[in-house]
Amino acid sequence: MAHVRLFRHYIHLPFVILGLIDFVVISLAFSLAAFFRFFGEVDFFAESFLFVLPSILVFALANLIVMIALGVHEASVEEGMSGMMLRTIMAMILAIPVHGFAYFIADDWLWYLGSFGVLTSATVLSIFSLGIVRVLFFAMVGSDVFKRRVLVLGAGRRAKQMLEDLTTPFNRKGFKLDGFVPMPDEQVQVAEEHLLNVPVTLHDYVLRHPVREIVVAVDDRRGGLPMEDLLECKMEGVQIIDGASFYERESRKVALEMITRGWLVFSDGFTVSSVYGAGKRGLDILAACTLLLATFPIMLLTALAIKIEDGLKAPVLYSQERVGLNNRVFRVYKFRSMTTDAEKHGAVWAKKNDSRVTRVGEFIRKVRIDELPQIFNVLNGTMAFVGPRPERPVFVEQLSESIPFYSERHRVKPGVTGWAQLCFAYADNEEDTREKLRYDLYYIKNQSLLLDLLVIIQTVEVVLFKKGSR
């Protein structure tokens, strides 16, 4: 398996393993730093290990959480090892105040974490050790150790889309594609170099080649599938998976062009328990209150900057009607980032280098400060902290007519941040909105407290690296 599924969310297995390895390496680095600073003898250290263990675990866990928040592991895909290590250095520096806070609230348990000499030595040692271990790890991963060999049944429109979307250099694919097997009387749209000539049965091919998964991506199943052949493959331990489900797992979004209402009805997901509802509301309130306390001075400075630029009579906030849960309209609040007459000619999409944006507005948009008043929307229950971004009624009406399943995003509360915001840049046209809907549907289908926590933590990366801001 190249993916594990935790609470219905797919996580690429090499990243899980790399995270666990990082935890062990950082723990060993702190242990060595404490050993040379306070002990010097193995027996003495072994006798005192239980007293050192809490500091080891907190140091490793805090660093790992900050690395996740900065997208350290995923950075290896687009930024390479150098980008990954730069983010690691930044994460470990940012984690130092976290260690200090942990020591402040539990100094009796975390005595060794309060030593500045141990902290600095452990941090430097961790960075060098992680660099060496990661080079070795990716050398092994690059040899396809974690990748499954996959065969696709079908070579039509669906198969072509899957090939285009899942074999790009930027896709974190966990599979190695053998090829596509056309169905009889199927209009072939996949390029010939990707087609497989299977002169015998699929079962015979599987016996001769180490294929671990067969993806059924046939455009029209009414012509029939080789069910007996597929059953034989399944009995050999080969996983048989629907094309839309495979696409969802590998890309962590839903393929709009490959799904039907029947697929939505019979696929897993879209189930929310009362326990999850209560837990999510509790998480919303906790996250909103924490963010309010942390950013209150920034909000005051922002209000002052807007007044200085536009005058004392200029409004600091503006509100707009947005569509929320079950298509109910509510008012969302933001710091005003545009001129007061920005929409005198009606609602239009926000765009890059928008002339309506003020100088203060340009800055607060880049660092997402303009969204902070939505904390009060979370507290009053009209929004959640994590969910699809709310859209204006006029745009919702247009998009619901042109994009299939667009109205399904209103099955949950809209959010301050969301899965789509982490995975895709700012949407300023219909095609971008269609792409974002793929991620929104994935979130709605697989929502859980784990996924909410993951989105909240990784939103830090969006803010720090201005990912998707406009």
Secondary structure, 3 states (H helix, E strand, C coil): CCEEEECCEEEEHHHHHHHHHHHHHHHHHHHHHHHHHHHCCHHHHHHCHHHHHHHHHHHHHHHHHHHHHCCCCCHHHHCHHHHHHHHHHHHHHHHHHHHHHHHHHCCCCCCHHHCHHHHHHHHHHHHHHHHHHHHHHHHHHCCCCCCEEEEEECCCHHHHHHHHHHCCCCCCCCEEEEEEECCCCCCCCCCHHHECCCCCCHHHHHHHCCCCEEEECCCCHHHCCCHHHHHHHHHCCCEEEEHHHHHHHHHCCCCHHHCCHHHHHHCCCCCCCHHHHHHHHHHHHHHHHHHHHHHHHHHHHHHHHHHHHHCCCCCCEEEEEEECHHHCEEEEEEECCECCCCCCCCCCCCCCCCCCECHHHHHHHHCCHHHCCHHHHHHCCCCEEECCCCECHHHHHHHHHHCCCHHHHHHCCCEEECHHHHHCCCCCCHHHHHHHHHHHHHHHHHCCHHHHHHHHHHHHHHHHCCCCCC
